């Protein structure tokens, strides 16, 4: 019986955590929070208050993402064999939870204000909306280059992008109030921001739950993996085939592969092991660099199946 792990098994931490981008975006978003918080007090606008809460969530999420990106660089140890690779998933889960809370509050408050809209000064609302939009665009440009590097970065980018759309909603509400006097525009803008927040929050939540529950990574079809391995010479069976993800960019796979008895006698088993690793690394849309493969003879597999090896 031969067991092996992929040749890249020691590179657990993501090489591109984009800490610099996150730090700059956090600074910009913190300024947005302070400016819009002042504006919401001055104007009494629900849309601006909601956008402030959204920006606060963004700032908190970016701070968590920055901490997560820093901790992910810490090396693995005998106690933490994957280092802090999964902390980005926990960070994204926290961001999604915060967004759902903010979105739910905004929806409830927005509906109540449709019937009794307070008077909102359009000029001040417009000014703070423009300030928020400009700052959000700056943060978007900072994060855009690293948005696909990890789930953590993608969540941070989408938060800031949607906050920019929220600022557009605030500006639109201000213009409608200024030119038509329709005060409900503020509540409608708040509901618009809530509509932006909720679907994105649930998408992030779903992605994080998939990783934490160790679902098969998206793009990996275990039936196809099994077929490819079974197609290799001398392979008789594949069992205990599992695939999951430690982080958004770290899929892993493990399998027990039954090969002919003579392969162990001729040392051909090592060649089969290399072929299996090459297969899972190059034959599928998702390249799985970290594979733990155990080769077994038919007799070992029979004893294992009978429960004589693992009690």
ChimeraX commands (.cxc) that place a marker at each C-alpha (Angstrom):
marker #1 position 0.00,0.00,0.00 radius 0.5
marker #1 position 1.53,3.33,-1.09 radius 0.5
marker #1 position 0.27,6.75,-0.11 radius 0.5
marker #1 position 1.37,10.02,-1.60 radius 0.5
marker #1 position 0.55,13.71,-1.51 radius 0.5
marker #1 position 0.83,16.17,-4.37 radius 0.5
marker #1 position 4.17,17.83,-4.95 radius 0.5
marker #1 position 2.74,21.25,-4.10 radius 0.5
marker #1 position 1.35,20.21,-0.75 radius 0.5
marker #1 position 3.47,22.61,1.30 radius 0.5
marker #1 position 2.29,25.82,-0.36 radius 0.5
marker #1 position -0.90,26.32,1.59 radius 0.5
marker #1 position -1.10,30.09,1.83 radius 0.5
marker #1 position -2.37,32.13,-1.08 radius 0.5
marker #1 position 0.55,34.08,-2.58 radius 0.5
marker #1 position -1.54,37.11,-3.53 radius 0.5
marker #1 position -3.44,38.37,-0.49 radius 0.5
marker #1 position -3.37,41.98,-1.76 radius 0.5
marker #1 position -2.90,43.50,1.68 radius 0.5
marker #1 position -1.85,46.83,0.21 radius 0.5
marker #1 position -5.02,47.12,-1.84 radius 0.5
marker #1 position -7.17,46.23,1.15 radius 0.5
marker #1 position -5.39,48.75,3.40 radius 0.5
marker #1 position -5.90,51.62,0.93 radius 0.5
marker #1 position -9.53,50.66,0.31 radius 0.5
marker #1 position -10.13,50.46,4.07 radius 0.5
marker #1 position -8.75,53.98,4.52 radius 0.5
marker #1 position -10.96,55.36,1.75 radius 0.5
marker #1 position -14.06,53.58,3.02 radius 0.5
marker #1 position -13.45,54.82,6.56 radius 0.5
marker #1 position -13.53,58.38,5.21 radius 0.5
marker #1 position -16.82,57.56,3.43 radius 0.5
marker #1 position -18.33,56.32,6.70 radius 0.5
marker #1 position -17.39,59.49,8.58 radius 0.5
marker #1 position -18.62,61.80,5.81 radius 0.5
marker #1 position -21.91,59.98,5.26 radius 0.5
marker #1 position -22.55,59.59,8.99 radius 0.5
marker #1 position -22.29,63.37,9.29 radius 0.5
marker #1 position -24.53,63.75,6.25 radius 0.5
marker #1 position -27.21,61.41,7.60 radius 0.5
marker #1 position -27.35,63.43,10.82 radius 0.5
marker #1 position -27.56,66.73,8.92 radius 0.5
marker #1 position -30.19,65.58,6.41 radius 0.5
marker #1 position -32.13,62.88,8.28 radius 0.5
marker #1 position -32.13,60.86,5.04 radius 0.5
marker #1 position -32.91,57.13,5.23 radius 0.5
marker #1 position -31.10,56.53,1.96 radius 0.5
marker #1 position -27.97,58.23,3.26 radius 0.5
marker #1 position -28.30,56.51,6.64 radius 0.5
marker #1 position -28.62,53.15,4.88 radius 0.5
marker #1 position -25.69,53.94,2.64 radius 0.5
marker #1 position -23.72,54.92,5.74 radius 0.5
marker #1 position -24.56,51.60,7.38 radius 0.5
marker #1 position -23.61,49.88,4.15 radius 0.5
marker #1 position -20.30,51.76,4.07 radius 0.5
marker #1 position -19.71,50.86,7.73 radius 0.5
marker #1 position -20.23,47.21,6.86 radius 0.5
marker #1 position -17.84,47.68,3.94 radius 0.5
marker #1 position -15.22,49.24,6.21 radius 0.5
marker #1 position -15.65,46.48,8.79 radius 0.5
marker #1 position -15.48,43.84,6.06 radius 0.5
marker #1 position -12.34,45.39,4.58 radius 0.5
marker #1 position -10.73,45.49,8.02 radius 0.5
marker #1 position -11.59,41.84,8.61 radius 0.5
marker #1 position -10.34,41.02,5.11 radius 0.5
marker #1 position -7.09,42.88,5.80 radius 0.5
marker #1 position -6.58,40.98,9.05 radius 0.5
marker #1 position -7.44,37.72,7.31 radius 0.5
marker #1 position -5.02,38.44,4.46 radius 0.5
marker #1 position -2.26,39.13,6.99 radius 0.5
marker #1 position -2.97,36.00,9.03 radius 0.5
marker #1 position -3.05,33.86,5.88 radius 0.5
marker #1 position 0.64,34.63,5.41 radius 0.5
marker #1 position 1.50,32.96,8.71 radius 0.5
marker #1 position 3.12,29.57,8.09 radius 0.5
marker #1 position 1.53,26.21,8.79 radius 0.5
marker #1 position 2.50,24.32,11.92 radius 0.5
marker #1 position 2.00,20.89,13.44 radius 0.5
marker #1 position -1.11,22.29,15.18 radius 0.5
marker #1 position -2.43,24.29,12.20 radius 0.5
marker #1 position -1.48,22.12,9.25 radius 0.5
marker #1 position -3.16,24.45,6.74 radius 0.5
marker #1 position -1.96,27.61,8.45 radius 0.5
marker #1 position -4.73,30.24,8.31 radius 0.5
marker #1 position -5.84,29.46,4.76 radius 0.5
marker #1 position -9.50,29.13,5.78 radius 0.5
marker #1 position -9.69,32.42,7.65 radius 0.5
marker #1 position -10.62,34.22,4.42 radius 0.5
marker #1 position -13.74,32.04,4.27 radius 0.5
marker #1 position -14.69,32.96,7.83 radius 0.5
marker #1 position -14.09,36.63,7.00 radius 0.5
marker #1 position -16.39,36.42,3.97 radius 0.5
marker #1 position -19.03,34.68,6.12 radius 0.5
marker #1 position -18.90,37.55,8.63 radius 0.5
marker #1 position -19.29,40.11,5.84 radius 0.5
marker #1 position -22.28,38.29,4.37 radius 0.5
marker #1 position -23.97,38.12,7.78 radius 0.5
marker #1 position -23.48,41.85,8.37 radius 0.5
marker #1 position -24.88,42.67,4.94 radius 0.5
marker #1 position -28.00,40.58,5.54 radius 0.5
marker #1 position -28.66,42.39,8.84 radius 0.5
marker #1 position -28.23,45.82,7.20 radius 0.5
marker #1 position -30.38,44.86,4.21 radius 0.5
marker #1 position -33.21,43.58,6.41 radius 0.5
marker #1 position -33.22,46.72,8.56 radius 0.5
marker #1 position -33.23,48.95,5.48 radius 0.5
marker #1 position -36.16,47.10,3.93 radius 0.5
marker #1 position -38.27,47.40,7.09 radius 0.5
marker #1 position -37.45,51.06,7.70 radius 0.5
marker #1 position -37.87,51.98,4.03 radius 0.5
marker #1 position -41.37,50.51,3.84 radius 0.5
marker #1 position -42.42,52.36,7.00 radius 0.5
marker #1 position -41.15,55.68,5.60 radius 0.5
marker #1 position -43.12,55.33,2.38 radius 0.5
marker #1 position -46.31,56.17,4.25 radius 0.5
marker #1 position -44.85,58.92,6.46 radius 0.5
marker #1 position -41.84,60.40,4.66 radius 0.5
marker #1 position -39.82,62.98,6.63 radius 0.5
marker #1 position -38.65,66.12,4.85 radius 0.5
marker #1 position -35.11,65.70,3.52 radius 0.5
marker #1 position -32.97,68.67,2.36 radius 0.5
marker #1 position -32.05,67.79,-1.21 radius 0.5
marker #1 position -28.99,70.02,-1.55 radius 0.5
marker #1 position -27.12,68.56,1.40 radius 0.5
marker #1 position -28.20,65.04,0.41 radius 0.5
marker #1 position -26.81,65.56,-3.10 radius 0.5
marker #1 position -23.50,66.86,-1.79 radius 0.5
marker #1 position -22.92,63.91,0.53 radius 0.5
marker #1 position -24.02,61.47,-2.16 radius 0.5
marker #1 position -21.44,62.85,-4.60 radius 0.5
marker #1 position -18.71,62.67,-1.95 radius 0.5
marker #1 position -19.59,59.04,-1.28 radius 0.5
marker #1 position -19.64,58.17,-4.99 radius 0.5
marker #1 position -16.22,59.72,-5.67 radius 0.5
marker #1 position -14.65,57.93,-2.71 radius 0.5
marker #1 position -16.25,54.61,-3.70 radius 0.5
marker #1 position -14.96,54.90,-7.26 radius 0.5
marker #1 position -11.46,55.42,-5.85 radius 0.5
marker #1 position -11.81,52.29,-3.70 radius 0.5
marker #1 position -13.13,50.31,-6.69 radius 0.5
marker #1 position -10.10,51.25,-8.78 radius 0.5
marker #1 position -7.80,50.15,-5.94 radius 0.5
marker #1 position -9.49,46.75,-5.48 radius 0.5
marker #1 position -10.25,45.94,-9.14 radius 0.5
marker #1 position -6.80,44.50,-9.89 radius 0.5
marker #1 position -7.04,41.82,-7.18 radius 0.5
marker #1 position -10.77,41.06,-7.18 radius 0.5
marker #1 position -10.31,37.52,-8.55 radius 0.5
marker #1 position -7.41,36.50,-6.31 radius 0.5
marker #1 position -9.58,35.06,-3.53 radius 0.5
marker #1 position -13.08,34.84,-2.12 radius 0.5
marker #1 position -12.06,37.41,0.46 radius 0.5
marker #1 position -10.97,39.96,-2.17 radius 0.5
marker #1 position -14.00,39.27,-4.34 radius 0.5
marker #1 position -16.34,39.89,-1.40 radius 0.5
marker #1 position -14.54,43.14,-0.55 radius 0.5
marker #1 position -14.67,44.35,-4.17 radius 0.5
marker #1 position -18.37,43.57,-4.53 radius 0.5
marker #1 position -19.15,45.35,-1.27 radius 0.5
marker #1 position -17.50,48.56,-2.45 radius 0.5
marker #1 position -19.05,48.26,-5.92 radius 0.5
marker #1 position -22.54,47.95,-4.49 radius 0.5
marker #1 position -21.87,50.82,-2.11 radius 0.5
marker #1 position -21.04,52.95,-5.16 radius 0.5
marker #1 position -24.41,51.97,-6.64 radius 0.5
marker #1 position -25.96,52.93,-3.31 radius 0.5
marker #1 position -24.35,56.36,-3.61 radius 0.5
marker #1 position -25.90,56.68,-7.06 radius 0.5
marker #1 position -29.25,55.90,-5.45 radius 0.5
marker #1 position -28.69,58.67,-2.91 radius 0.5
marker #1 position -27.81,61.14,-5.69 radius 0.5
marker #1 position -30.88,60.15,-7.70 radius 0.5
marker #1 position -33.13,60.58,-4.66 radius 0.5
marker #1 position -31.65,64.02,-4.00 radius 0.5
marker #1 position -32.27,65.13,-7.58 radius 0.5
marker #1 position -35.86,63.81,-7.56 radius 0.5
marker #1 position -36.62,65.59,-4.27 radius 0.5
marker #1 position -35.00,68.80,-5.49 radius 0.5
marker #1 position -36.90,68.99,-8.79 radius 0.5
marker #1 position -40.24,67.35,-7.88 radius 0.5
marker #1 position -40.57,67.56,-4.09 radius 0.5
marker #1 position -41.36,63.81,-3.99 radius 0.5
marker #1 position -40.03,63.02,-0.48 radius 0.5
marker #1 position -40.73,59.28,-0.80 radius 0.5
marker #1 position -37.77,59.16,-3.20 radius 0.5
marker #1 position -35.50,58.94,-0.17 radius 0.5
marker #1 position -37.25,55.82,1.14 radius 0.5
marker #1 position -37.30,54.30,-2.35 radius 0.5
marker #1 position -33.56,54.88,-2.64 radius 0.5
marker #1 position -33.12,53.11,0.69 radius 0.5
marker #1 position -35.12,50.14,-0.60 radius 0.5
marker #1 position -33.03,50.17,-3.78 radius 0.5
marker #1 position -29.86,49.90,-1.69 radius 0.5
marker #1 position -31.42,47.03,0.29 radius 0.5
marker #1 position -32.22,45.27,-3.00 radius 0.5
marker #1 position -28.57,45.61,-3.96 radius 0.5
marker #1 position -27.32,44.26,-0.66 radius 0.5
marker #1 position -29.41,41.14,-0.11 radius 0.5
marker #1 position -28.77,39.03,-3.26 radius 0.5
marker #1 position -25.04,39.64,-3.05 radius 0.5
marker #1 position -24.98,38.79,0.64 radius 0.5
marker #1 position -26.72,35.48,0.02 radius 0.5
marker #1 position -24.36,34.63,-2.85 radius 0.5
marker #1 position -21.35,35.18,-0.60 radius 0.5
marker #1 position -23.06,33.23,2.19 radius 0.5
marker #1 position -23.73,30.32,-0.13 radius 0.5
marker #1 position -20.12,30.22,-1.34 radius 0.5
marker #1 position -18.74,30.23,2.20 radius 0.5
marker #1 position -21.16,27.54,3.40 radius 0.5
marker #1 position -20.14,25.33,0.48 radius 0.5
marker #1 position -16.51,25.52,1.58 radius 0.5
marker #1 position -17.18,25.14,5.31 radius 0.5
marker #1 position -19.47,22.15,4.69 radius 0.5
marker #1 position -16.77,20.67,2.44 radius 0.5
marker #1 position -18.92,20.37,-0.65 radius 0.5
marker #1 position -17.19,19.30,-3.82 radius 0.5
marker #1 position -15.58,22.46,-5.30 radius 0.5
marker #1 position -17.37,24.10,-8.20 radius 0.5
marker #1 position -15.97,22.83,-11.48 radius 0.5
marker #1 position -14.96,19.44,-10.05 radius 0.5
marker #1 position -17.04,16.44,-11.19 radius 0.5
marker #1 position -16.06,13.44,-9.07 radius 0.5
marker #1 position -17.76,11.03,-11.47 radius 0.5
marker #1 position -15.48,12.26,-14.24 radius 0.5
marker #1 position -12.46,12.10,-11.94 radius 0.5
marker #1 position -13.31,8.48,-11.12 radius 0.5
marker #1 position -13.71,7.62,-14.83 radius 0.5
marker #1 position -10.36,9.20,-15.72 radius 0.5
marker #1 position -8.50,7.35,-12.96 radius 0.5
marker #1 position -10.18,4.04,-13.84 radius 0.5
marker #1 position -9.06,4.53,-17.45 radius 0.5
marker #1 position -5.39,4.38,-16.39 radius 0.5
marker #1 position -3.52,1.15,-17.00 radius 0.5
marker #1 position -3.64,-1.44,-14.20 radius 0.5
marker #1 position -6.20,0.51,-12.15 radius 0.5
marker #1 position -8.97,-1.82,-10.99 radius 0.5
marker #1 position -11.06,0.33,-8.67 radius 0.5
marker #1 position -11.34,3.76,-7.04 radius 0.5
marker #1 position -13.02,4.25,-3.67 radius 0.5
marker #1 position -13.12,6.73,-0.79 radius 0.5
marker #1 position -12.92,9.52,-3.37 radius 0.5
marker #1 position -13.37,12.93,-1.72 radius 0.5
marker #1 position -12.87,16.52,-2.85 radius 0.5
marker #1 position -13.25,19.74,-0.91 radius 0.5
marker #1 position -11.69,23.19,-0.58 radius 0.5
marker #1 position -9.61,24.60,2.26 radius 0.5
marker #1 position -9.95,28.13,0.84 radius 0.5
marker #1 position -11.39,29.70,-2.28 radius 0.5
marker #1 position -8.24,28.88,-4.29 radius 0.5
marker #1 position -7.14,25.69,-2.55 radius 0.5
marker #1 position -9.06,22.60,-3.75 radius 0.5
marker #1 position -7.91,19.23,-2.39 radius 0.5
marker #1 position -8.72,15.64,-3.31 radius 0.5
marker #1 position -8.08,12.23,-1.80 radius 0.5
marker #1 position -8.70,8.72,-3.07 radius 0.5
marker #1 position -7.88,5.06,-2.58 radius 0.5
marker #1 position -6.83,3.49,-5.88 radius 0.5
marker #1 position -6.74,-0.30,-6.27 radius 0.5
marker #1 position -4.06,-1.57,-8.70 radius 0.5
marker #1 position -2.88,-5.01,-9.76 radius 0.5
marker #1 position -0.71,-7.02,-7.36 radius 0.5
marker #1 position 2.14,-7.20,-9.86 radius 0.5
marker #1 position 2.43,-3.41,-9.93 radius 0.5
marker #1 position 3.84,-3.47,-6.40 radius 0.5
marker #1 position 6.26,-6.24,-7.31 radius 0.5
marker #1 position 7.56,-4.43,-10.41 radius 0.5
marker #1 position 7.60,-0.95,-8.85 radius 0.5
marker #1 position 5.11,0.12,-11.55 radius 0.5
marker #1 position 2.94,1.44,-8.72 radius 0.5
marker #1 position 5.06,4.59,-8.54 radius 0.5
marker #1 position 4.36,5.29,-12.21 radius 0.5
marker #1 position 0.62,4.89,-11.61 radius 0.5
marker #1 position 0.86,7.29,-8.69 radius 0.5
marker #1 position 2.47,9.90,-10.91 radius 0.5
marker #1 position -0.21,9.34,-13.58 radius 0.5
marker #1 position -3.03,9.88,-11.05 radius 0.5
marker #1 position -1.47,13.13,-9.82 radius 0.5
marker #1 position -1.01,14.32,-13.41 radius 0.5
marker #1 position -4.63,13.42,-14.17 radius 0.5
marker #1 position -6.22,15.45,-11.36 radius 0.5
marker #1 position -3.84,18.34,-12.02 radius 0.5
marker #1 position -4.34,18.71,-15.78 radius 0.5
marker #1 position -7.47,16.91,-17.04 radius 0.5
marker #1 position -10.18,19.09,-15.49 radius 0.5
marker #1 position -11.27,22.75,-15.43 radius 0.5
marker #1 position -10.04,23.06,-11.83 radius 0.5
marker #1 position -6.38,22.10,-11.40 radius 0.5
marker #1 position -6.04,20.18,-8.13 radius 0.5
marker #1 position -2.44,20.56,-7.03 radius 0.5
marker #1 position -2.89,18.96,-3.62 radius 0.5
marker #1 position -3.90,15.31,-3.99 radius 0.5
marker #1 position -3.53,12.55,-1.41 radius 0.5
marker #1 position -3.61,9.20,-3.18 radius 0.5
marker #1 position -3.37,5.80,-1.52 radius 0.5
marker #1 position -2.56,2.82,-3.72 radius 0.5
marker #1 position -3.82,-0.58,-2.62 radius 0.5
marker #1 position -3.57,-4.12,-3.89 radius 0.5
marker #1 position -6.82,-6.09,-4.38 radius 0.5
marker #1 position -6.10,-8.19,-1.30 radius 0.5
marker #1 position -5.59,-5.11,0.87 radius 0.5
marker #1 position -8.80,-3.60,-0.48 radius 0.5
marker #1 position -10.74,-6.77,0.31 radius 0.5
marker #1 position -9.49,-6.80,3.90 radius 0.5
marker #1 position -10.24,-3.09,4.22 radius 0.5
marker #1 position -13.74,-3.57,2.88 radius 0.5
marker #1 position -14.28,-6.36,5.40 radius 0.5
marker #1 position -13.31,-3.99,8.18 radius 0.5
marker #1 position -10.20,-5.85,9.25 radius 0.5
marker #1 position -7.84,-2.91,8.68 radius 0.5
marker #1 position -9.82,-0.02,10.21 radius 0.5
marker #1 position -11.63,-0.86,13.43 radius 0.5
marker link #1:1,2 radius 0.2
marker link #1:2,3 radius 0.2
marker link #1:3,4 radius 0.2
marker link #1:4,5 radius 0.2
marker link #1:5,6 radius 0.2
marker link #1:6,7 radius 0.2
marker link #1:7,8 radius 0.2
marker link #1:8,9 radius 0.2
marker link #1:9,10 radius 0.2
marker link #1:10,11 radius 0.2
marker link #1:11,12 radius 0.2
marker link #1:12,13 radius 0.2
marker link #1:13,14 radius 0.2
marker link #1:14,15 radius 0.2
marker link #1:15,16 radius 0.2
marker link #1:16,17 radius 0.2
marker link #1:17,18 radius 0.2
marker link #1:18,19 radius 0.2
marker link #1:19,20 radius 0.2
marker link #1:20,21 radius 0.2
marker link #1:21,22 radius 0.2
marker link #1:22,23 radius 0.2
marker link #1:23,24 radius 0.2
marker link #1:24,25 radius 0.2
marker link #1:25,26 radius 0.2
marker link #1:26,27 radius 0.2
marker link #1:27,28 radius 0.2
marker link #1:28,29 radius 0.2
marker link #1:29,30 radius 0.2
marker link #1:30,31 radius 0.2
marker link #1:31,32 radius 0.2
marker link #1:32,33 radius 0.2
marker link #1:33,34 radius 0.2
marker link #1:34,35 radius 0.2
marker link #1:35,36 radius 0.2
marker link #1:36,37 radius 0.2
marker link #1:37,38 radius 0.2
marker link #1:38,39 radius 0.2
marker link #1:39,40 radius 0.2
marker link #1:40,41 radius 0.2
marker link #1:41,42 radius 0.2
marker link #1:42,43 radius 0.2
marker link #1:43,44 radius 0.2
marker link #1:44,45 radius 0.2
marker link #1:45,46 radius 0.2
marker link #1:46,47 radius 0.2
marker link #1:47,48 radius 0.2
marker link #1:48,49 radius 0.2
marker link #1:49,50 radius 0.2
marker link #1:50,51 radius 0.2
marker link #1:51,52 radius 0.2
marker link #1:52,53 radius 0.2
marker link #1:53,54 radius 0.2
marker link #1:54,55 radius 0.2
marker link #1:55,56 radius 0.2
marker link #1:56,57 radius 0.2
marker link #1:57,58 radius 0.2
marker link #1:58,59 radius 0.2
marker link #1:59,60 radius 0.2
marker link #1:60,61 radius 0.2
marker link #1:61,62 radius 0.2
marker link #1:62,63 radius 0.2
marker link #1:63,64 radius 0.2
marker link #1:64,65 radius 0.2
marker link #1:65,66 radius 0.2
marker link #1:66,67 radius 0.2
marker link #1:67,68 radius 0.2
marker link #1:68,69 radius 0.2
marker link #1:69,70 radius 0.2
marker link #1:70,71 radius 0.2
marker link #1:71,72 radius 0.2
marker link #1:72,73 radius 0.2
marker link #1:73,74 radius 0.2
marker link #1:74,75 radius 0.2
marker link #1:75,76 radius 0.2
marker link #1:76,77 radius 0.2
marker link #1:77,78 radius 0.2
marker link #1:78,79 radius 0.2
marker link #1:79,80 radius 0.2
marker link #1:80,81 radius 0.2
marker link #1:81,82 radius 0.2
marker link #1:82,83 radius 0.2
marker link #1:83,84 radius 0.2
marker link #1:84,85 radius 0.2
marker link #1:85,86 radius 0.2
marker link #1:86,87 radius 0.2
marker link #1:87,88 radius 0.2
marker link #1:88,89 radius 0.2
marker link #1:89,90 radius 0.2
marker link #1:90,91 radius 0.2
marker link #1:91,92 radius 0.2
marker link #1:92,93 radius 0.2
marker link #1:93,94 radius 0.2
marker link #1:94,95 radius 0.2
marker link #1:95,96 radius 0.2
marker link #1:96,97 radius 0.2
marker link #1:97,98 radius 0.2
marker link #1:98,99 radius 0.2
marker link #1:99,100 radius 0.2
marker link #1:100,101 radius 0.2
marker link #1:101,102 radius 0.2
marker link #1:102,103 radius 0.2
marker link #1:103,104 radius 0.2
marker link #1:104,105 radius 0.2
marker link #1:105,106 radius 0.2
marker link #1:106,107 radius 0.2
marker link #1:107,108 radius 0.2
marker link #1:108,109 radius 0.2
marker link #1:109,110 radius 0.2
marker link #1:110,111 radius 0.2
marker link #1:111,112 radius 0.2
marker link #1:112,113 radius 0.2
marker link #1:113,114 radius 0.2
marker link #1:114,115 radius 0.2
marker link #1:115,116 radius 0.2
marker link #1:116,117 radius 0.2
marker link #1:117,118 radius 0.2
marker link #1:118,119 radius 0.2
marker link #1:119,120 radius 0.2
marker link #1:120,121 radius 0.2
marker link #1:121,122 radius 0.2
marker link #1:122,123 radius 0.2
marker link #1:123,124 radius 0.2
marker link #1:124,125 radius 0.2
marker link #1:125,126 radius 0.2
marker link #1:126,127 radius 0.2
marker link #1:127,128 radius 0.2
marker link #1:128,129 radius 0.2
marker link #1:129,130 radius 0.2
marker link #1:130,131 radius 0.2
marker link #1:131,132 radius 0.2
marker link #1:132,133 radius 0.2
marker link #1:133,134 radius 0.2
marker link #1:134,135 radius 0.2
marker link #1:135,136 radius 0.2
marker link #1:136,137 radius 0.2
marker link #1:137,138 radius 0.2
marker link #1:138,139 radius 0.2
marker link #1:139,140 radius 0.2
marker link #1:140,141 radius 0.2
marker link #1:141,142 radius 0.2
marker link #1:142,143 radius 0.2
marker link #1:143,144 radius 0.2
marker link #1:144,145 radius 0.2
marker link #1:145,146 radius 0.2
marker link #1:146,147 radius 0.2
marker link #1:147,148 radius 0.2
marker link #1:148,149 radius 0.2
marker link #1:149,150 radius 0.2
marker link #1:150,151 radius 0.2
marker link #1:151,152 radius 0.2
marker link #1:152,153 radius 0.2
marker link #1:153,154 radius 0.2
marker link #1:154,155 radius 0.2
marker link #1:155,156 radius 0.2
marker link #1:156,157 radius 0.2
marker link #1:157,158 radius 0.2
marker link #1:158,159 radius 0.2
marker link #1:159,160 radius 0.2
marker link #1:160,161 radius 0.2
marker link #1:161,162 radius 0.2
marker link #1:162,163 radius 0.2
marker link #1:163,164 radius 0.2
marker link #1:164,165 radius 0.2
marker link #1:165,166 radius 0.2
marker link #1:166,167 radius 0.2
marker link #1:167,168 radius 0.2
marker link #1:168,169 radius 0.2
marker link #1:169,170 radius 0.2
marker link #1:170,171 radius 0.2
marker link #1:171,172 radius 0.2
marker link #1:172,173 radius 0.2
marker link #1:173,174 radius 0.2
marker link #1:174,175 radius 0.2
marker link #1:175,176 radius 0.2
marker link #1:176,177 radius 0.2
marker link #1:177,178 radius 0.2
marker link #1:178,179 radius 0.2
marker link #1:179,180 radius 0.2
marker link #1:180,181 radius 0.2
marker link #1:181,182 radius 0.2
marker link #1:182,183 radius 0.2
marker link #1:183,184 radius 0.2
marker link #1:184,185 radius 0.2
marker link #1:185,186 radius 0.2
marker link #1:186,187 radius 0.2
marker link #1:187,188 radius 0.2
marker link #1:188,189 radius 0.2
marker link #1:189,190 radius 0.2
marker link #1:190,191 radius 0.2
marker link #1:191,192 radius 0.2
marker link #1:192,193 radius 0.2
marker link #1:193,194 radius 0.2
marker link #1:194,195 radius 0.2
marker link #1:195,196 radius 0.2
marker link #1:196,197 radius 0.2
marker link #1:197,198 radius 0.2
marker link #1:198,199 radius 0.2
marker link #1:199,200 radius 0.2
marker link #1:200,201 radius 0.2
marker link #1:201,202 radius 0.2
marker link #1:202,203 radius 0.2
marker link #1:203,204 radius 0.2
marker link #1:204,205 radius 0.2
marker link #1:205,206 radius 0.2
marker link #1:206,207 radius 0.2
marker link #1:207,208 radius 0.2
marker link #1:208,209 radius 0.2
marker link #1:209,210 radius 0.2
marker link #1:210,211 radius 0.2
marker link #1:211,212 radius 0.2
marker link #1:212,213 radius 0.2
marker link #1:213,214 radius 0.2
marker link #1:214,215 radius 0.2
marker link #1:215,216 radius 0.2
marker link #1:216,217 radius 0.2
marker link #1:217,218 radius 0.2
marker link #1:218,219 radius 0.2
marker link #1:219,220 radius 0.2
marker link #1:220,221 radius 0.2
marker link #1:221,222 radius 0.2
marker link #1:222,223 radius 0.2
marker link #1:223,224 radius 0.2
marker link #1:224,225 radius 0.2
marker link #1:225,226 radius 0.2
marker link #1:226,227 radius 0.2
marker link #1:227,228 radius 0.2
marker link #1:228,229 radius 0.2
marker link #1:229,230 radius 0.2
marker link #1:230,231 radius 0.2
marker link #1:231,232 radius 0.2
marker link #1:232,233 radius 0.2
marker link #1:233,234 radius 0.2
marker link #1:234,235 radius 0.2
marker link #1:235,236 radius 0.2
marker link #1:236,237 radius 0.2
marker link #1:237,238 radius 0.2
marker link #1:238,239 radius 0.2
marker link #1:239,240 radius 0.2
marker link #1:240,241 radius 0.2
marker link #1:241,242 radius 0.2
marker link #1:242,243 radius 0.2
marker link #1:243,244 radius 0.2
marker link #1:244,245 radius 0.2
marker link #1:245,246 radius 0.2
marker link #1:246,247 radius 0.2
marker link #1:247,248 radius 0.2
marker link #1:248,249 radius 0.2
marker link #1:249,250 radius 0.2
marker link #1:250,251 radius 0.2
marker link #1:251,252 radius 0.2
marker link #1:252,253 radius 0.2
marker link #1:253,254 radius 0.2
marker link #1:254,255 radius 0.2
marker link #1:255,256 radius 0.2
marker link #1:256,257 radius 0.2
marker link #1:257,258 radius 0.2
marker link #1:258,259 radius 0.2
marker link #1:259,260 radius 0.2
marker link #1:260,261 radius 0.2
marker link #1:261,262 radius 0.2
marker link #1:262,263 radius 0.2
marker link #1:263,264 radius 0.2
marker link #1:264,265 radius 0.2
marker link #1:265,266 radius 0.2
marker link #1:266,267 radius 0.2
marker link #1:267,268 radius 0.2
marker link #1:268,269 radius 0.2
marker link #1:269,270 radius 0.2
marker link #1:270,271 radius 0.2
marker link #1:271,272 radius 0.2
marker link #1:272,273 radius 0.2
marker link #1:273,274 radius 0.2
marker link #1:274,275 radius 0.2
marker link #1:275,276 radius 0.2
marker link #1:276,277 radius 0.2
marker link #1:277,278 radius 0.2
marker link #1:278,279 radius 0.2
marker link #1:279,280 radius 0.2
marker link #1:280,281 radius 0.2
marker link #1:281,282 radius 0.2
marker link #1:282,283 radius 0.2
marker link #1:283,284 radius 0.2
marker link #1:284,285 radius 0.2
marker link #1:285,286 radius 0.2
marker link #1:286,287 radius 0.2
marker link #1:287,288 radius 0.2
marker link #1:288,289 radius 0.2
marker link #1:289,290 radius 0.2
marker link #1:290,291 radius 0.2
marker link #1:291,292 radius 0.2
marker link #1:292,293 radius 0.2
marker link #1:293,294 radius 0.2
marker link #1:294,295 radius 0.2
marker link #1:295,296 radius 0.2
marker link #1:296,297 radius 0.2
marker link #1:297,298 radius 0.2
marker link #1:298,299 radius 0.2
marker link #1:299,300 radius 0.2
marker link #1:300,301 radius 0.2
marker link #1:301,302 radius 0.2
marker link #1:302,303 radius 0.2
marker link #1:303,304 radius 0.2
marker link #1:304,305 radius 0.2
marker link #1:305,306 radius 0.2
marker link #1:306,307 radius 0.2
marker link #1:307,308 radius 0.2
marker link #1:308,309 radius 0.2
marker link #1:309,310 radius 0.2
marker link #1:310,311 radius 0.2
view
